[in-house]
């Protein structure tokens, strides 16, 4: 049943293992350590899957050990929780303390615990209930006489649906001797038809003179005060430039030259820094005092060793965890994510020893802070400038696709990123693939004029820094993006930024269109643009976007979301929980943070600033 059972430290050092199948399970164990234990994800479920294998594990926080059992995913083993708990108890009873480098002979105890768990599980399995025979059924007890119909019995006792109502005074009924069953049925049907078709009573006041047929022809069209016709469409069409458009020339802006190099991090407020410094200095003083006390020998140190060895249990942690969960929800963290974070902290602290001067609240806060820092720290670094230079050396444009729901600021933040790229001497092509929203192309054209005015072609060897590729409205977005990338390749454009239409995560046709656009064009980066204002909605948006991109793509390895752009970050004060929710769900980093209305209001995420704001 069990292919592989192992005991190892949280650092990955194997103390003992039993391999029944003889295969190598190193990849599965490494994935468990990297994806679950180190990041504290799904530790409350204590279950992990990879390919056709499943891993059930148990954490021992007192000794920092992990007990894991690997088996086939199709097999359901109900005794694993008890088995791992018994194995933990047996291992502690035999060795007690852990010293790396020692040999651990645990085979005999393992076989004993496994056989006891299997026997207990076999006793709990109930035998299937046997089917009863025909003689035991109610049908066998019926006699033939009870199944024979007797016509001499009254009709109303045998057939309830054929009961005839009592005769009314106005209509005398026929004598019972002369009536038959067919006559009764026909009479009941006639009365039922009379009830279902009542006669409409008309009164003199209801009668109105009928209108002529000409007035009943149909609804007349409304005439608007400022109405127009098809001839006015030429004057109202703003999809093409006209000579009267304002040309931006000789603009001396303070924004030019402010975004060269990498994106600046979010600034931490000075007051917060002072508070952090004061707290750190106080903690250092307390550590020094405790270190001095620990060096003293005698009766005091012995007494401290007795009273300080308190083990934290789930019952002790529960009140502090409930307050911390409510605090996270008030900071705009999604309810589901806040509960998972608190469960993960409870799992990591259950069974740990607490010092004399430590409190449960401080332990919970410290563990949660470390967990949040690990979540926000990206698994991989997305360096757009480095990747764009590499694509330029290879003779192809670097492509970024922006997607998200309606109204989050995709076009505006695309323009900010475009300004950052041209500040670093990249020429950019913007592909207007939002062919649905009215004014989307005109909005990008306005941004293109502004950006070219800030960086005129004369200052860059005659090159136009920003170009707009558009085909109007109502066209296929995937085809426009493909033509734009081909145009950028032929004209040696460095970066292509693809703007897409906003779509709700439940709109299947639009999600299929987005999946097609990504699959056909194979971009280098897919960025999800989300608001910092959302709470629980962020989870639903990201889960369904990723799921749709995976489901509607026929590739074995579909291209899903690579990073997140968090907009409207300047409107939320210290309620920065959306950053935690989005990063926890996708596991992808927050690449950009929008903090204002100008082109220079673009920042990179600062993990310490976000965590400090969240833990205030």
N, C-alpha and C positions, 0 to 999 in steps of 0.2 A: 504494500500500500504506500509506504513512505519511501521515496527514492533517495532522499538525502536529508540528514539531520545534523545540525552544526551548532556549536556554542562558540561565539567570538565576541571580542570587545567592540565597543562603538568606534574605535579607531581602525578596525578591520583585521585585528590579529586573531587567528583561529586557534582556540584552545583544544577543541576536541570535535570530531566529526564521525559520522557513520554513513557510508556510501553503499546502499544496497543494490543500485543499478549498475555501478561501475562507470557511469558517464561523468563528464565534467560539468559542474554547475557554477563555475567561477563567475561567468557573465551574469547569471541571475542574481547571485549574492552581491556583486558589485553594483548592479542596478538598484537593488534594495537599499544599499548603503548610501549611494549618491542621491537617488530620487526620493527616498522616504525618510531615512533616519537622520541624515545630516541636515536636511531642510525641514524636518519635523512635519512632513505632509502625510496625511492618512495614518498617523500613528495611533489615533483612537480606534481605527478599524482593525488594526493589526493584521491586515491582509494585503497582499500584493500579487499582481499577475504580470507575466511576461510570456508572450507567445502561447504555447500550450501548457505552461507550467504555472502553478500557484504556490505562494509562500505564505504560511501562517507563522507569525513570530510573536515573541513576548519580550518586553524590555525589563531589565533588572537595573533600576536606577541606583540601587545601593552599591553594587559592584561594577556598574557601567558595562553590563553584559547584554547580549542579545541571544535568545534561544529561537532557532528557526527550523521549520520543517518544510521540505519541498516535496510536492506530489503533483500528479497529473490533474489538470484543471477540470476534467470531466468527472472526476471522482469526488464525491461529497463525504467528508469525514467529520462526524459530529463530536468526536471525542478529543479533538486537537487542543482545545482550550484547556481542558483538565489535564491532558497529557503534558503540555508544556509547563503548566504550573507545578505538577508533581516532579517533573524533571528538574525544574529550578530548585525546588525544595531538597531533592536528593543531592544535587550538585553542591548546594550550600552546606548540607550536613556533612558531606565527605571532605570538602576542602576548606570551606569557610572563607579564607582569604585567597586572593589571586596574586600570583607572582609570575610575571612574564618570563618565559624561558623554561619553566618547569614542565614536566611530562604529566599529563592528566589521563589516567586509565579509568574511563567511565563506562566501559562496554557492559560490564555485568549489571550495574545499576540501570543503565539504559534499557537493557532487555527486560529487566524486572518491571520497570515502570511502563514500558510499552505493552507487555502482555497483560498487566493489570488493567490498563486503559481499554484494551481491546475486549477483554472479558466483561468489563462493566458495560461497555457499549453493546455487546451482544445480548446481555440480559435485558437491556432497556428496549430492544427491538421487539415489538409486539407482532405475534403471528397474525396473518390476514384473517379476517372474519369469514367463517365458512358460510356458504350459501345454504339457506334452509330448503328442505325438500318440499315436494308438492303436498305431502300428507300434513306438514306443519303449517301450511298456508291457510288463510281464511277461506279461500275458494273451495278447498276440498271439503269443508264442513257444510257447504250448501247442499240441500237435497234437490232432487228433480222436481218435487212438488212446488218448491218455492220459486222455480223458474217458469212455471206455467201461468199464462195470463188467464184471468177469469173475466169474461165479458159481462157476467151478471153483476159485477161490482159497479157502484156509481162511477160515472165518468170523472167527476171532480176529484175523487179520491185517487184515481189512477193517473190521470193526466192533469197536472196543475195548470199548465199553460192553456188548457181548453176550458177553464172555468168560465161559466157564463155569468154575467152580472145579474143582480136581482132585477126583476121586471119593474119598470117605472110605471107611475100612475097614468101617464099620458098614453103609453103604448101597452095595451094588454098583451100578455104573453099567451102563446098557444098552450093548450093543455099538455101535461107531461106525457100522457099516454100516446099522443099523436106525433110527438117530436122525435126525431132521430139524431144521431151523432153528426151527420153531414149538415143537417139543418142548423144545429147549434153553432157549428164552425162557420157556416156562411153568415149567420146573423152577427157573430162576433167580428168578423172581418168587415162587414158593412158598418158597424158602429165605430170600428177603429178608423176607417176611411173618413167618416164624418168628423171625428176628433182632429185628425191630421189636416183637414182642409176646412178651416173655419171661414165663415162668411164675413166679409169686411163691412162694417157698419159705416154708412156715410151720413154726414150731417150737412145741413145747408151752409154752415159757416166754413166747412172745408172746401166747398166747391169754389174754384177760381177760374176766371176766364182763361182759356188756352191762348198761348202766344202764337203768332204767325210762324210759319215754317222758316221764313227768312231769318228770324231772330234766334232760332235754335241751330243755326248752321254750325257754329264752332266759336272757340275763343279768339278774340281779336288780338293781334300783336300789340304789345305796349310800345308807345312812342316815348323814347327817352328825350330829356331836355338837351343833352349834349351828345346826341346820337350821331353815328357815322355810317358809312357804307364801305363796300369793298374798294372803292377808289381811294379812300383815306389810308389803306394799308401801306401804300408806297411811302407816304410821308411819315408813318409811324414806325417803319422798319429801321431799326438801329443796329442790325447785324453787320453792316458794312460801314467803313469810315466815310465821312463826308468832309469837304473842305472846311466847313465851319467848325470842325472839332478843334478843341484847344490843344495846341502843341506845347509840351512842357520843355522849355529851353532855359539854360543858364540858371538852374536851380542850385543854390548853395544850401545844402542840407547838412545838419549836424549829425545825421545818421550815417553818412558815408565814412567808412573806415572804422566803425565801432564794432564790427562783428568779424574781424579777420581772425583766423585760427579756429580753435575749437570753441564750442558753445560754452559760455560761462555757466557756472553752477548757480542754483538758487541761493540767495543770500540769507544767512541766519541773522535774526534781529540781534542788535547789540545787547538788549536787556536779557535775552535768552542766553547769550554767550556769557554774560556776567553771572547769571544764575547758575549756569553749568560750571563755570570756574569756581564759584563759591561752594557748590555742592561737591565738586571734585576735591577742593582743598579740605573741606570738612571730612570727606571720606578718607583722605590721606591721613589726617590727624587721628581719626578713629582707628585706622589700621595701625598707626604707630603706637597708640595707647594699648591696643589689643596685643600687638607683638611684644610690647614691654611686659604686659601682664602674663603672656604665655611663657616668657623666659623665666619668670619667677617660679621657683620650685616650692616644695613643702605641701602643707595641708590645703592651701587655697587652690593650687592647680589640680590637686586630686579631687576636691569638691566640684570644681568646674567641669572636670571630665565626667562626673556622675550626672549633674543636672543638665549639661548641654547636649547630651546625645539623645535628642528627640527625633523620632522618625515621622515625617509628614505622611498623612493618609489623605485619601480623597475626601473624607468627611471634614478634615481640617481645612482643605483647600477650597471647598465648595463656596463658602460665603465670599471669600476674596475673589474667586473666579466670576461669580455672578455680578459683583460690582464692576469688575474689569470688563466684562462683556457688555454691560449697559453703557460703560464709558466709551467703548469702541463704537457702539451703535450710535451714540450721540455725536461722535466724530465722523459720521457718514460712512462707516464701514458697513458693508452688507451684513444683514442679520445672519445669514448662513455662514459667511466667512468668519464673523466674530465668534460664533459658536465653535467652529472648527479650530480656530486659533486657541481658544480657551481649553478645549479638549486636548489639544496637542500639548499645551503647557501643563495641564494636569497629568498627562501621561509621562512627561519628562520629569516631573517633581515627585510623583508618587513613589514612596519608599526611600526618599533621600534623607540624609541626616541634616538637621538644622542646628546651627550654632547657638550659643547661649544668648548672644546679643542680636541675633537675627529674628525678624518677624516674618510671618507667613505672607503678609502684604508686600513686604520688600522683596521676598523671594519670587513671588508671582510677577511683580513688576519687572524685576531684572530678567527673569526667564522670557517674559513676553517681549521685552525690548530686544533681546538677542534674537528671538525668533523673527521679529519684524525686520531687523537689519538683514538677516539671511534671506528673507523673502524678497526685499527690495533690491538686494545686490544681484546684478544680472549674472546669469550663467555664462553668457558670452558677450563680448564687447562688440557693439555695432559702431564701426568707425567709417562713416560715409565718405569722408575726404580721402582716406586711404583706399577704400574700395573703388571710388570714382577715378582716382589716379591710376589704379591697376587696370580698370576697364579702358581708360584712355590709352595706356601703353599697348593694350591688346587690340586697339582700333575699333572698339564698339562702345556705344553709349551706355551709361549706367542708368537703369530704369527703376523708378519708384512709383508705386500705385498707392493712392490714398482712398480709403473706404471708410464708411461709417453711416450712422443714422442721419435723419434729416436735422438740419439746423445746428450742428455741433461746431461748425467753422472749418470745414475742410478746405474751401477755396482760400480763405483768409490765411490759414496757417501754411498752406502750400506757397502762398506769396511770401510769407516770412522765411520759409526754408529756401525759397528761390533767392531772396535777397542775401541770405547767408552764403549761398553757393557762389553768387557773382562777386561777393566781397572777397572770396577766396579764389577769384580769377577763373571760375568755370563759366562757360556759356551754356545756357539752359534753353530747352524747348518745352513749353507747356502744352500738353495735349488736352483739349477741351472735350472730354468724353461724357460730360453731363449734358446729354441731349434732350433732357426732359424738363428741367426746371426753367421757367421763363426768366431771362436775364442772366443765366449762368455764363454764357459765352461773353456777354458784354462786361460782366464783372471781371473776368480774366483779362479781357482786352484793356480795361482801365488799369488793372495792376501791371500789365505789360508796359503800358505807356509810362506809368510812374517809375517803374524799375529802370527802364531805359533812360529816363530823364536823370535819375540819380547816378547812373553809370553810362554816360554817352559813349557811342561807338568810337568817337575821335580819341578818347583816352585809352582805348584798348585796340590799337592798330587797325581801326576801322571795322572791327567785328561787332555785330549786334549781339549784345549780351543775353537778351531774352527775346525769344520768338514765340508766337502763338500759332498752334496748328489746330484749325477748326474747320468743320464741315457743316455747321448749322445745327438745326434741331431735327429730331425724329429719325436719326441715322443709327446704325448699329455701333455701339460703343467699342466692342472688341475690334471691329474693322478699322475704326478711326485710330485706335491705339496702335494697331499693327502698321498702318500707313505712317503714323507719326514716328514710330521707332525706325522704320525704313528710311524716312526722310532725314532723321537725325544721323543715321549711319552714313548716308550719301553725302551730307553736308558737314560731316565731322563735328557734330554737336556733342558736348561732353556728357550732359545729364538730361534725361527726359523725366518730367514730372507729370503723371497722369491723374487728372481730376475726374472723379466718377460721381454719379448721381447719388444723393442720399436715399437710403432705403431702410425700411423697418425690418427687423430680424425675422419677422413672421411672414414676409412677403415672398412666397416661393418663386414666382416668375422672375422677380428682380434679383433674388439670390442666385438663381440659375444663371442669369446674365452676368453677374459679377464673377461667378466661378468660371464661366466660359472666357471672360476677358483675361483672367489670371492664367488660365490653362493655355490659351492660345499664345499669349505674349511672353510668358515665362519671365516675369520681372526679377530684378535682383533683390528687391525689398518690397514687402507689403506692409503698410502702416495702417493701423486702425486708429481713427480719430475719435476720441471720446471726451465727454464733458467731465470736469471735476465736480460738477454739481450733483451728479446722480449717485444713488446709493445702491439699493437692491437691483435697480434696472441695469447697472453695469454688468452684473453677473449674467443676467439673461441675454444681454446683447452680445457679449463676447462668446459665451457658450454656443449660442445659435449661429453666430457668424462663422466660428471655427467649424462647427458641425456641418453647416451648409457647404462650406468650401471643400470639406472632406467628402461629403456624400455626393455632391453633384459633379465631382471630378472623376473621370475614369482612370486617372493615373494611380499606380500602386502607392506612390508617395506623393500625395497631393500637397500643393503649396498653400499653407495656411498663414495666419497672421505672424509676422516676424517681430513686430514692435508696436509700441503705443505712443500716440501723440495726445497728451492731456491738455485740453484747452480750458480757458476761463479760470485759470488757477488763481488769478488775482481777486476773485469774487467770493472766496470761500473762507477767508481768515484762517483759522486753525483746523477747519473740518476737512482734513486731507485724506479721509478714509477711502475715497475712490481709487487712489493710487494703490493702496493695499489690495483692494478687491480685484482690480484688473490684473495686477501682477500675480496674485495668488491663483487666479483662475487659469491664465494662459501660461504662466512661467516665463513670459517674455518681458524684456526690459522696457521701461518708459524712456524713449529716445529723446523726445522734446517735450517741453512744458511751455504753453502759451500763457503769458503774464500781462498782456495789455493789448493796445490797439495799433501800435506802430510796428514797422517792420523789424525793429531791433528788440521787440519784446518777445524774445525767444530764449529759453533757458534750458539747461540740462538738469536732471533730477539730482537733488542732494539728499542722500539717504539719511544722514544724520539730522538734517533740518526737518525732513518729513517725520521721522520717528520722534524727535523732540516735540514737534507740534502735536503729534498724536498722543503722546504720553503726558501732556500738561494736565 
